[in-house]
Amino acid sequence: MFSLSACNATQTPTENHAEAAKRITQQNIIVDGHIDVPYRIQNQWVDVTKSTSGGDFDYPRAVEGGLNAPFMSIYVPASLDDSPESTALAHRLIDYVEAIVGRAPDKFALAYSVEDVEKNFLANKISLPMGMENGSPVQGSLDNLNTFYERGIRYITLAHSQSNHISDSSYDLRRQWKGLSPFGKELVGEMNKLGIIIDISHVSDDAFYQVVELSNAPVIASHSSLRQFTPGFERNMDDQMVKALAENQGVIMINFGSGFVSPVARAWRDNRTEQTKKIAATFGQDSQELADFIEKYNTNSPYPFATLEIVLDHIDHVVNLVGIDYVGIGSDYDGVGDSLPVNLKDVSDFPNLVEGLLDRGYSESDIKKILNENVLRVWREVEKVARES
């Protein structure tokens, strides 16, 4: 377990951990590397500038939890790879983020730089920086890359659930590029020049190592957790990768999804997936037999939600492995469905995370690194590399 002799150095003598956690979350910038609001409201529009009954994010809950710099995920499904629709969808989702700000400019503001995030925080506004999940919308065009930068994209997850024209995916058994494609290698350099953070969540191990070798700037894993806890799940990072990421001065931003942090939840999902594939192959994807199986499986074997403690275990492991400077938060709120851990069900629950860190002996200065300073350091360095290119 991680501990520091300086723990709670700024906590007042009469303040318990719950009270301190509330204060810390209200007084500091909290950056979340990945929240899927744009795709959520594309599928079923809701006004997240007000209270909503579903989903994991809206303005009142963000204020309650202290979340004030969530990266809005411009998520483009792998099914649209190699299609002009992937580019069109990305632009529509950016439009949605701009519309959120347009409806409530007193509550939200776009953020194109670290300076913007800091200014918005001082103005008591929630920053909405944007990262694009899946590089497919680039469509092999550096002009498209420039356009997305101009529209506010500040990181790009190179691939998603399938290998694309940029990179192999951790989810895809076809490793056509054995890492990055020739264009993907070129793209790394161009992203460095523009000031777009490279996100290695979702890519294959080979692609990851090629990225950190080629990039002149630190990179992030915007919403990944640790393979140490989910053996065989390549979507997460193993210890050697975390060490290489730290050598690159990058940051792993821990995904909260139960299947990402808990081996029990991972096994539950893998088992259901294997069985549903067999039934779908026999009876069809839209068959009643498949629907009946899923209902029965969920009833007889309720989903084993992870706990806050397991999420804290992931943070501890990174800190013990490489130090406090290389870990952050990438919850995947609004992106992992009903699989979020107990006490981390939506963005109002960040005080629970901070309270847990305090309970484990983390100092306020180290908690600030996890909440914002580590990833903002990366972003500043990416901006610096771009200026000097």
C-alpha positions as CSV (number, residue, x, y, z in Angstrom):
1,M,0.0,0.0,0.0
2,F,1.3,3.5,-0.9
3,S,2.0,5.9,1.9
4,L,3.9,9.1,2.5
5,S,5.1,10.6,5.7
6,A,3.7,13.9,4.5
7,C,0.2,12.5,4.1
8,N,-2.6,14.9,4.9
9,A,-0.1,17.7,5.5
10,T,-2.7,20.4,4.6
11,Q,-5.7,18.7,6.3
12,T,-7.1,20.8,9.1
13,P,-6.9,19.1,12.6
14,T,-10.7,18.8,12.9
15,E,-11.3,17.6,9.3
16,N,-12.1,14.0,8.6
17,H,-11.3,12.3,5.3
18,A,-14.8,12.7,3.9
19,E,-14.8,16.4,4.6
20,A,-11.3,16.8,3.3
21,A,-12.2,14.9,0.1
22,K,-15.2,17.2,-0.5
23,R,-12.9,20.2,0.0
24,I,-10.2,18.9,-2.3
25,T,-12.6,18.1,-5.1
26,Q,-14.2,21.5,-4.9
27,Q,-10.9,23.5,-4.7
28,N,-8.9,21.8,-7.5
29,I,-9.0,21.1,-11.2
30,I,-10.1,17.5,-11.9
31,V,-9.2,16.3,-15.4
32,D,-11.0,13.1,-16.6
33,G,-9.3,11.7,-19.7
34,H,-12.4,10.2,-21.2
35,I,-16.2,10.7,-20.9
36,D,-18.5,9.6,-23.7
37,V,-21.1,12.4,-23.5
38,P,-21.2,13.3,-27.2
39,Y,-22.0,9.8,-28.4
40,R,-24.5,9.3,-25.6
41,I,-26.5,12.4,-26.7
42,Q,-26.2,11.4,-30.3
43,N,-28.0,8.2,-29.6
44,Q,-30.6,9.8,-27.3
45,W,-30.5,13.5,-26.9
46,V,-30.6,15.0,-23.4
47,D,-29.7,18.4,-22.2
48,V,-26.6,17.8,-20.0
49,T,-26.5,21.4,-19.0
50,K,-29.3,20.5,-16.6
51,S,-30.1,17.5,-14.4
52,T,-30.7,14.3,-16.3
53,S,-32.3,11.0,-15.1
54,G,-29.9,8.7,-17.0
55,G,-26.3,8.5,-18.0
56,D,-23.3,9.3,-15.9
57,F,-22.7,13.0,-16.5
58,D,-24.6,16.3,-16.4
59,Y,-23.8,19.7,-15.0
60,P,-25.3,19.4,-11.5
61,R,-23.6,16.0,-10.9
62,A,-20.3,17.4,-12.3
63,V,-20.5,20.3,-9.9
64,E,-21.3,18.0,-7.0
65,G,-18.3,15.8,-7.7
66,G,-16.0,18.7,-8.5
67,L,-15.3,17.5,-12.1
68,N,-14.4,20.6,-14.1
69,A,-12.2,19.4,-17.0
70,P,-13.6,16.2,-18.6
71,F,-12.3,15.4,-22.0
72,M,-15.3,14.9,-24.2
73,S,-14.8,11.8,-26.3
74,I,-15.4,12.2,-30.0
75,Y,-16.0,8.5,-30.4
76,V,-16.3,7.0,-33.9
77,P,-17.2,3.3,-34.0
78,A,-14.8,0.9,-35.8
79,S,-17.7,-0.1,-38.1
80,L,-17.3,3.2,-39.9
81,D,-13.5,2.7,-40.6
82,D,-12.6,3.4,-44.2
83,S,-15.8,5.3,-44.7
84,P,-16.3,9.1,-45.2
85,E,-19.1,8.8,-42.6
86,S,-16.4,8.4,-39.9
87,T,-15.2,11.9,-40.6
88,A,-18.7,13.3,-40.9
89,L,-19.7,11.7,-37.5
90,A,-16.6,13.1,-35.8
91,H,-17.5,16.6,-37.0
92,R,-21.1,16.2,-35.8
93,L,-20.0,15.1,-32.4
94,I,-17.7,18.2,-32.1
95,D,-20.8,20.2,-33.1
96,Y,-22.6,18.6,-30.1
97,V,-19.9,19.7,-27.7
98,E,-20.0,23.2,-29.1
99,A,-23.7,23.2,-28.7
100,I,-23.5,22.3,-25.0
101,V,-21.3,25.3,-24.5
102,G,-23.6,27.5,-26.6
103,R,-26.6,26.6,-24.5
104,A,-24.9,27.3,-21.2
105,P,-21.9,29.6,-21.6
106,D,-22.2,30.5,-18.0
107,K,-21.6,26.8,-17.0
108,F,-19.3,25.4,-19.7
109,A,-16.4,26.5,-21.9
110,L,-14.4,24.9,-24.6
111,A,-10.7,24.3,-23.8
112,Y,-8.0,24.2,-26.4
113,S,-5.0,24.5,-24.1
114,V,-3.8,24.1,-20.5
115,E,-4.2,27.8,-20.2
116,D,-7.8,27.6,-21.2
117,V,-8.5,24.9,-18.6
118,E,-6.9,27.1,-15.9
119,K,-8.8,30.2,-17.0
120,N,-12.1,28.4,-17.1
121,F,-11.5,27.0,-13.6
122,L,-10.9,30.5,-12.2
123,A,-14.1,31.6,-14.0
124,N,-16.0,28.8,-12.3
125,K,-16.8,27.1,-15.6
126,I,-16.4,23.4,-16.6
127,S,-13.9,23.0,-19.4
128,L,-14.8,20.7,-22.2
129,P,-11.5,19.8,-24.0
130,M,-12.0,17.2,-26.7
131,G,-10.2,13.9,-27.6
132,M,-11.0,11.8,-30.6
133,E,-11.5,8.1,-29.9
134,N,-10.4,6.3,-33.1
135,G,-8.2,7.8,-35.7
136,S,-10.4,6.6,-38.5
137,P,-11.8,10.1,-39.3
138,V,-8.4,11.3,-40.3
139,Q,-8.8,9.1,-43.4
140,G,-5.2,9.2,-44.3
141,S,-5.2,12.9,-44.8
142,L,-3.0,15.4,-43.0
143,D,-5.4,18.1,-44.0
144,N,-8.1,16.3,-42.0
145,L,-5.7,16.1,-39.1
146,N,-5.1,19.9,-39.3
147,T,-8.9,20.5,-39.5
148,F,-9.6,18.4,-36.4
149,Y,-6.8,20.3,-34.5
150,E,-8.4,23.6,-35.6
151,R,-11.8,22.3,-34.3
152,G,-10.3,21.6,-30.9
153,I,-9.2,18.0,-30.9
154,R,-6.3,17.7,-28.5
155,Y,-5.7,14.0,-28.3
156,I,-6.4,11.1,-30.7
157,T,-6.8,7.5,-29.7
158,L,-5.1,5.9,-32.8
159,A,-7.5,2.9,-33.1
160,H,-10.5,1.5,-31.5
161,S,-11.9,-2.1,-31.5
162,Q,-10.5,-2.9,-34.9
163,S,-7.2,-2.3,-36.6
164,N,-7.5,0.7,-39.0
165,H,-5.3,2.6,-41.4
166,I,-3.2,4.0,-38.6
167,S,-2.6,1.2,-36.1
168,D,-3.4,-2.3,-35.0
169,S,-6.0,-2.6,-32.2
170,S,-5.6,-4.6,-29.0
171,Y,-9.1,-6.1,-29.7
172,D,-8.3,-7.3,-33.2
173,L,-6.5,-10.5,-33.9
174,R,-5.6,-9.3,-37.3
175,R,-2.2,-7.6,-36.9
176,Q,-1.9,-6.3,-40.4
177,W,0.6,-3.6,-39.6
178,K,2.5,-5.4,-36.8
179,G,2.0,-2.2,-34.9
180,L,1.7,1.1,-36.7
181,S,1.1,1.4,-40.4
182,P,3.5,3.6,-42.5
183,F,0.9,6.4,-42.3
184,G,0.6,5.8,-38.6
185,K,4.3,6.3,-38.1
186,E,4.1,9.5,-40.1
187,L,1.0,10.6,-38.1
188,V,2.9,10.4,-34.8
189,G,5.4,13.0,-36.1
190,E,2.6,15.2,-37.4
191,M,0.7,15.1,-34.2
192,N,3.8,16.1,-32.3
193,K,4.2,19.1,-34.7
194,L,0.6,20.2,-34.3
195,G,0.3,19.7,-30.5
196,I,-2.1,16.8,-30.5
197,I,-1.5,14.3,-27.6
198,I,-1.1,10.7,-28.8
199,D,-3.4,8.3,-26.9
200,I,-2.3,4.7,-26.9
201,S,-5.4,3.2,-25.2
202,H,-6.9,0.5,-27.5
203,V,-3.7,-0.1,-29.6
204,S,-1.8,-3.3,-29.7
205,D,1.4,-3.8,-27.6
206,D,3.6,-3.5,-30.7
207,A,1.9,-0.3,-31.7
208,F,2.4,1.1,-28.2
209,Y,6.1,0.4,-28.2
210,Q,6.5,2.0,-31.7
211,V,4.6,5.1,-30.6
212,V,6.8,5.7,-27.5
213,E,9.9,5.1,-29.6
214,L,8.8,7.6,-32.3
215,S,7.1,10.3,-30.4
216,N,9.1,13.4,-29.4
217,A,6.5,14.2,-26.7
218,P,4.9,12.3,-23.9
219,V,1.8,10.2,-24.6
220,I,-1.2,9.1,-22.6
221,A,-3.4,6.1,-22.1
222,S,-6.6,8.1,-21.8
223,H,-8.7,5.3,-20.3
224,S,-6.8,2.1,-19.6
225,S,-6.2,0.0,-16.5
226,L,-3.7,-2.7,-15.6
227,R,-3.2,-6.1,-17.0
228,Q,-1.7,-7.2,-13.7
229,F,-5.3,-7.5,-12.4
230,T,-6.9,-8.8,-15.7
231,P,-4.4,-11.3,-17.1
232,G,-4.7,-11.8,-20.9
233,F,-6.8,-8.7,-21.4
234,E,-4.5,-6.8,-23.9
235,R,-6.7,-3.7,-23.8
236,N,-5.1,-3.0,-20.4
237,M,-1.4,-2.3,-20.0
238,D,1.1,-4.7,-18.5
239,D,3.9,-3.6,-16.1
240,Q,6.6,-3.3,-18.8
241,M,4.4,-1.0,-20.8
242,V,3.7,1.2,-17.7
243,K,7.4,1.4,-17.2
244,A,8.0,2.4,-20.8
245,L,5.2,5.0,-20.5
246,A,6.9,6.5,-17.5
247,E,10.2,6.6,-19.3
248,N,8.3,8.6,-22.0
249,Q,7.0,10.9,-19.2
250,G,3.5,9.9,-20.1
251,V,0.5,9.1,-18.0
252,I,-1.9,6.1,-17.6
253,M,-5.4,7.3,-16.8
254,I,-7.3,4.6,-14.9
255,N,-10.5,3.3,-16.5
256,F,-13.2,2.7,-13.9
257,G,-15.2,0.1,-15.8
258,S,-15.6,-3.1,-13.7
259,G,-14.4,-5.3,-16.6
260,F,-11.2,-3.2,-16.8
261,V,-10.3,-3.3,-13.1
262,S,-11.8,-6.6,-11.7
263,P,-10.7,-10.1,-12.8
264,V,-14.1,-11.4,-11.6
265,A,-16.0,-8.9,-13.8
266,R,-13.7,-9.6,-16.7
267,A,-14.3,-13.3,-16.5
268,W,-18.0,-12.8,-16.2
269,R,-18.0,-10.7,-19.4
270,D,-15.7,-13.0,-21.3
271,N,-17.8,-16.1,-20.5
272,R,-21.0,-14.4,-21.5
273,T,-19.4,-13.1,-24.8
274,E,-18.2,-16.6,-25.6
275,Q,-21.6,-18.2,-25.1
276,T,-23.5,-15.5,-26.9
277,K,-21.2,-15.8,-29.9
278,K,-22.1,-19.6,-30.1
279,I,-25.8,-19.0,-29.8
280,A,-25.7,-16.1,-32.3
281,A,-23.8,-18.3,-34.8
282,T,-26.5,-21.0,-34.5
283,F,-29.7,-18.9,-34.3
284,G,-28.8,-15.4,-35.5
285,Q,-27.8,-12.2,-33.8
286,D,-31.5,-11.0,-33.6
287,S,-32.9,-14.4,-32.5
288,Q,-35.2,-14.9,-29.6
289,E,-32.9,-17.7,-28.4
290,L,-30.1,-15.2,-27.9
291,A,-32.3,-12.7,-26.1
292,D,-33.6,-15.4,-23.8
293,F,-30.1,-16.6,-23.1
294,I,-28.9,-13.1,-22.2
295,E,-31.9,-12.5,-19.9
296,K,-31.4,-15.9,-18.2
297,Y,-27.6,-15.4,-17.8
298,N,-28.0,-12.0,-16.2
299,T,-30.7,-13.3,-13.9
300,N,-28.9,-16.4,-12.8
301,S,-25.5,-14.8,-12.7
302,P,-25.8,-11.1,-11.6
303,Y,-23.0,-8.8,-12.8
304,P,-20.2,-8.7,-10.2
305,F,-19.6,-5.0,-9.9
306,A,-16.1,-3.9,-8.9
307,T,-15.5,-1.9,-5.8
308,L,-13.8,1.5,-5.3
309,E,-11.1,-0.4,-3.5
310,I,-10.1,-2.3,-6.7
311,V,-9.8,1.0,-8.6
312,L,-7.6,2.3,-5.8
313,D,-5.5,-0.9,-6.1
314,H,-4.8,0.0,-9.7
315,I,-3.7,3.5,-8.7
316,D,-1.5,2.0,-6.0
317,H,0.1,-0.4,-8.4
318,V,1.1,2.3,-10.8
319,V,2.5,4.4,-8.0
320,N,4.5,1.5,-6.5
321,L,5.8,0.5,-9.9
322,V,6.9,3.9,-11.4
323,G,5.9,6.7,-9.0
324,I,3.2,9.2,-8.4
325,D,3.9,11.3,-11.5
326,Y,2.5,8.8,-14.1
327,V,-1.1,8.1,-13.1
328,G,-4.4,9.9,-13.7
329,I,-8.1,9.4,-14.1
330,G,-9.8,8.2,-17.3
331,S,-13.2,7.0,-16.0
332,D,-14.9,6.1,-19.3
333,Y,-18.2,7.5,-17.8
334,D,-21.0,7.2,-20.3
335,G,-18.9,4.7,-22.2
336,V,-19.0,1.4,-20.2
337,G,-22.8,1.1,-19.6
338,D,-24.0,-0.4,-16.3
339,S,-20.6,-1.7,-15.3
340,L,-19.3,1.0,-13.0
341,P,-18.0,0.2,-9.5
342,V,-19.9,0.6,-6.3
343,N,-19.4,4.2,-5.1
344,L,-18.1,5.3,-8.5
345,K,-21.4,5.2,-10.3
346,D,-21.3,8.7,-11.9
347,V,-19.3,12.0,-11.9
348,S,-20.8,13.1,-8.6
349,D,-18.7,10.3,-6.9
350,F,-15.2,11.8,-7.3
351,P,-15.1,12.7,-3.6
352,N,-15.4,9.0,-2.8
353,L,-12.2,8.4,-4.9
354,V,-10.4,11.1,-3.1
355,E,-11.5,9.9,0.3
356,G,-10.3,6.5,-0.6
357,L,-6.9,7.9,-1.5
358,L,-6.7,9.8,1.8
359,D,-7.6,6.6,3.6
360,R,-4.6,4.9,1.9
361,G,-2.2,7.6,3.0
362,Y,-1.9,9.8,-0.1
363,S,-1.0,13.4,0.6
364,E,-3.0,16.2,-0.9
365,S,-0.1,17.2,-3.1
366,D,0.0,13.7,-4.5
367,I,-3.8,13.6,-5.0
368,K,-3.6,16.8,-7.0
369,K,-1.1,15.1,-9.3
370,I,-3.6,12.3,-9.9
371,L,-6.5,14.7,-10.3
372,N,-4.8,17.1,-12.8
373,E,-1.2,17.9,-12.5
374,N,0.2,14.8,-14.2
375,V,-1.9,15.0,-17.3
376,L,-1.6,18.8,-17.5
377,R,2.2,18.4,-17.4
378,V,1.9,16.0,-20.4
379,W,-0.3,18.5,-22.2
380,R,2.1,21.4,-21.6
381,E,5.0,19.4,-22.9
382,V,3.0,18.4,-26.0
383,E,2.3,22.1,-26.5
384,K,6.0,23.0,-26.0
385,V,7.2,20.3,-28.5
386,A,4.7,21.7,-31.1
387,R,5.9,25.3,-30.5
388,E,9.5,24.2,-31.0
389,S,8.9,22.0,-34.1
